[in-house]
Amino acid sequence: MSDTFNLTVGNKGRVVLPAALRENRNWGEGTTLVALETERGVVLTTRSELQAVVRAQLADKDIVGDLLRGRRAEASRDDVA
């Protein structure tokens, strides 16, 4: 799925998504989209699609454990000083 679509920003900032893109993504009328600005450009997706990507990226991460280790390390440095 690597189709390319040209979009034009209208005078009120509106962008019309081509019908083929909306059909490919199953984005019907009323679908709420999220625009995520990244270093490489803008990603346009639904909230549920974005949540799935973030969950997959964080699946093997121990964020709470990393945070606690960092806080404990800070506390140890503070105790020494």
N, C-alpha and C positions, 0 to 999 in steps of 0.2 A: 504494500500500500504506500506508494511513493508518488502519488499524483501531485502536481503543482497547480496552484490556483492563484490567480491574480485578484487582489481585492483593492478597492478604491475607497479612500476616506472621503465622505461627503462633506458639504459645507457646515453641517451641524455635528460633525464628528462621527456620523453613523457609517458603519461598514456593512455591506450586504454580502452574505456568504452565498456562494454559488450553490444552486440546487444539488449538483452532483456531490459536493462536499457534505452538505447537510444529509443527503441520503446515505452516503458512505459511512458517516459517523452516527447515523440514526438520531440526528438532532432535529426534532420536530418543533413546531411553533411553541413558544413559551419556554424552551429549554434555556436554563441559566448557564452561562459559560463563565469560566475564570480565565483571565489573561495574566499569565505569569511571566514577568520580565526576567530574563536571564542574561548572562554574559554573551551568549550566542544568538540571542534574539528573543522573540516573544512566543510563548507556547499558549495556544488556545485550546482549552479542554473543559470538560464538565468537572464539577466538584468531586463526584464519585470516582471519576477516572484519575484525578489528581491524588485523591486519598489512596487509591490502590497503588499508584506509583510510589508515593511516600512510604506506605507500609512495607512494600517490597524492598525499598532501599534501606529501611531501618530494621528489617526482620532479624538480622544477625548482630545487631548492635545492642549493647548494654548501656543505654544512655544514663539511667539512674545510677548504675554502678560507677560509670565514668565520672559523673558529677560528684558523687560521694567521695571517691578517691581524690578528686581535685580539692574538695573542701577540706578533707582530712590533711592533705599535704600542706595546704595554706595554714591550717590550724597548727600543724607541727612547726612550720617556719615562724609563726607568730609566738609560739611558746618558747622557742630558742632565743628570739630577739628580746 
